[in-house]
Amino acid sequence: MKRAWAIIAIAVTVGTAACGQETAASKTASAFRMSIGAGGALDANFSTWFVDKDVSGDLNRYNSSSLGTAPYVFLDLKYVELTIGLGIGKVGNFHSENLLDSNSNFPARTLSLRGGVYLKLPLSLSSRFSLYPLAGADYELFMAAFKNDDRDAKFPISTSTQDAKPLEALSTVSFKLGVGLDTFLSDHLFLRTELLYGIRVPNKFEQYQDDLYTDVDSKLFHSGDFKIAIGWRF
C-alpha cells in the first residue's frame, strides 16, 4: 500500500512539473516582444483610365505609373506595425497619346515621405519562421518633383490652379492587404519580407483629369510593394 501511494505521489509530482513547464513555454511563446528594424521597398503606383468604347486603338486607355524605391524603418508591436520612410521614384506614362500629353511635367522625378499603420496576425510556423497576414493604410506626401531639365514640376488641380506643388497635387492614401514572413537568424535578429497590394485614392491631379474628361467609363488606381528589412526583437 505504501508503495502504491509512493508511485501516485511521484506521478503527481512529475505531472505538476510537466504542466508547469508547458505553461511557462506557452507564456514565453505568447509573450509580447517589441521589434524594430530598417530596410528597403520597391513600390509601384498605377492609374488606368478606360474612355469611351467607341474610340479605337490605344487612345481608349490611359496608363500612368509611379515607380520607385523606399528606404524605411519599422516598429513592430506584435499585432501592429508602424512604418515611416522615403520614396524616391519617377512618375511617367506608358502611352505617348493619352491624357498626359498636354502636361509637360511628365515624366517627373519625385521625392516623398510615407507613413503606414498595419494590423497583423503572427502565425508561428516553427522556431525560425513566423508568417503573418496584414492589412492597413499608408499615406504618401510628395515633397518634391523635378522635370528632366531639373526644373520644379507643377500640376493642374483645378481650373483656377494650374501650377500646384506636388505636395498638394500628388499626395494620397492607399489601403493595402498583404502577407509577411519573419525568418529568425537568432533569438533577436530576423529577416523580414512583405508583399502588399492595395487600392489607392486618386490624388487631386487625377481628380481634376477625371473632371476634364467626361468620356471616361471606368478608372482603377492601385499600388503594390515588396519590402525586405533586417529587424531586432527585444
Secondary structure, 3 states (H helix, E strand, C coil): CHHHHHHHHHHHHHHHHHHHHHHHHHHHHHCCCCEEEEEEEEEEEEEEEECCCCCCHHHHEEEEEEEEEEEEEEEECCCEEEEEEEEEEEEEECCCCCCCCCCCCCCEEEEEEEEEEEEECCEECCCCEEEEEEEEEEEEEEEEEECCCCCECCECCCCCCCCECHHHHCCEEEEEEEEEEEEECCCCEEEEEEEEEEEECCCHHHHHHHHHCCCCCEEEEEEEEEEEEEEEEC
